């Protein structure tokens, strides 16, 4: 699966942090940010937010297996994907293949939300991604970007990327999960990675590479 990048800047996978759902003007801020992107196609991966936190709580109490927790946490992202879809009137696609077909058939820019459950819980996703809490929507968005190929990746978060930070520092601070650096290390040199704090007074994308 390929999507032109760099010169044409055709596609970008956008990880939308679940912590942003409590931002009162989230329905205005996110579309305004999307409008600033030069990419023709935008594929949103929505974080689990408090829905995933419920799974964490259940896991802590009932000691689910790592595989069971992983599956439930991924399925919680289906709920938040549908929430953002209804909030922003953005269509949902159920697989990367479906997203690429939309891109291929489109005559202009597209914005879609990817319900990741199908792709992540298929055999290849279960084999490639560790079944642990080291894999959250951050790593899943990076995996989606790597699987699509030649798309850029943008993290939309509630915190700033501190100048001079590296991936190890971001993991230590809790800004990303432990598996994300593994996935981004497999990116092609032409794939960019960006970061933006949507809660800032004037959100702007910082391209880290």
N, C-alpha and C positions, 0 to 999 in steps of 0.2 A: 504494500500500500504506500503510495507516494503522494506528496503534496508539495508543490514548488515553494521554495523559500528564498531568503536573501534578496536576490535581484528583483523578483516579482512580489515578494512578501505575500504569498497567496494565503497561507493558513496560519492560525495560531490557536493553540489549546490554552484555555484560560481556566486556571484553578480558582474558584470562588470560595473563599473561606466561610465556613458555617458560622463563625463568630460575628459575621457582618449582618446576620439576620435581625439582630437587635438594633441595628442602626436605623433610626426613624426615616431618614431620607435615602435609604438604600435603593428604593425603586427609582429614584432620580439619579443617584450618583453612579450606579453601575452602567446604565445606558449612556450617560454622558461620557464615561471613561471609554466605553466601547467605540463611541463615535470618534475618538481621537486616534484610534488604531488604523494603520494604513493597510492592514491585512484584508484581503478580499473575503476570506472565510474565517469565522470565529466559532470555535467549538468549546462550550462551557462544560467543565467538570465541577459539580457542586459538592462541597464538603458536607459531611454528615451532621456537623454542629451538635446540638443538644440531643438529637436522635441517636447519634453514635455514642454520646456520653451515657445514655440509658443502657446501651449494650455493655459499656464498660462497668457500670454499676451492677448489672445482672451477673457479669463475669466475676466480679470481685466477691459477690455474695455466694453464687452457686458454682463457681469454679468450672466454667465451661471448658471444653477443649479448645486449643488454639484454632483449629479448623472451624469449629462451631462459632466461635467469637468472630473470626474473620468473615465468615459468610453472613452472619447477622449484621455486622458493621457495614459491609458492602451493600446489603439490602436496604439498610437505613438511608443510604445515599439515593435510592430510588424515590423515597418519600421527599427528601429535600429537593431533588431534581424537579419533581412535580410541583412542589411549592413555589420554587422560583419561576418555573414555566408559567404558572397561573398568575403570579404576581407581576411578571414582566411581559406576558403574552409572547413568549418565545417557544417555538415548537421543540418537542423532544424527539430524539432518535434513539433507538434501542441497541445500536451497535455501531462500531467504527465503519463497517462495510456500508451501512445505511447512510452514514454521514458522508462518506466518499462518493456515494452515488448522487446525493444531493449536490455536492460540489461539481461533479462531472456534468450534471444536467443544468446547472444554474447559468443564467445569463447575466448575473450581477452578484453583488455581495450577499452573503448568507450569514445568519446567526442561528445556532442550534444549541440545545442542551443535550449532552450525552448521558443517558441512563447507563451507567457503567456495569450494572449487575450482570448482564448477559455476557459481555466480553471477559470480565474479570473472573466470573465463576464458571466459564467454559474450561475445558481441560487445559488449554495452553495457559490461561491466566492462573489457574490453580497451581500449575507446575512452575511457572516463571516467577510468581510473586510469593515471598514467604508468607506463611499463614500465622501472622503474629501482629501485635500492636505496633511493631516497627513500621508496618505498612498502613498508612492512612490515606486520605484523599490526595495528599501531596505526592506521595510515591505513585499512586494510581494515575494521577494526571501526567506525571513524568513518563510512566510506562505507556500510557495512551499516546503521548507525543512521540516516543521512540517507535512505537508500533506503526503509527501513521507514516512516520519518516518525513523529514524535511519540513516539518512544521516547527514554528517557534513555540515556546512555553512561557506563559505569564502567570505569576502568582499574585493574586489579589487578596491582600491580607488586612489585618487590623493593626499591624505594627510596621515600623520602618525597617528596611535593610540597612544595618549600620555600615557605614563606609569602612572598608578594610576587613570586614567579616569574611570568613570562608564558610564552606558547607559544614565543616566540623563544628565551628562556633555556632552556626545557626541551629544545628541539632542539639548542642549542649544548652542553648538558651530556650529550646522548646519551640522555636519558630517554624521548624520543619521536622518531619519524622526521620527516624534513623535509616530508612531504606532509600530515601530520595537521592542522597549522593551516589548510591550505587547505580541508580537508573540514569542520572544526568551524566555520569562518567561514560556512558555508552552512546551519548549523542554524537552526531556528526559535527564537524568543526563549523559548518555553515548554520547550524541551528542556534538561535539566540535564546537566552533565558532572561526574563524580566521580572521585576518586583514592583509592586505599588501598594502603598498604605491608603486604602480607600477612606479611612477615617481622618486623614490629614485635612488641613484647611484647603489645600490646593493639591489634590492627588495628581501625581505625574509618574509616569513609568520610568524606572531606572533599569536600563539594560545591563545586566551583570557580565554578559559575554556576547 
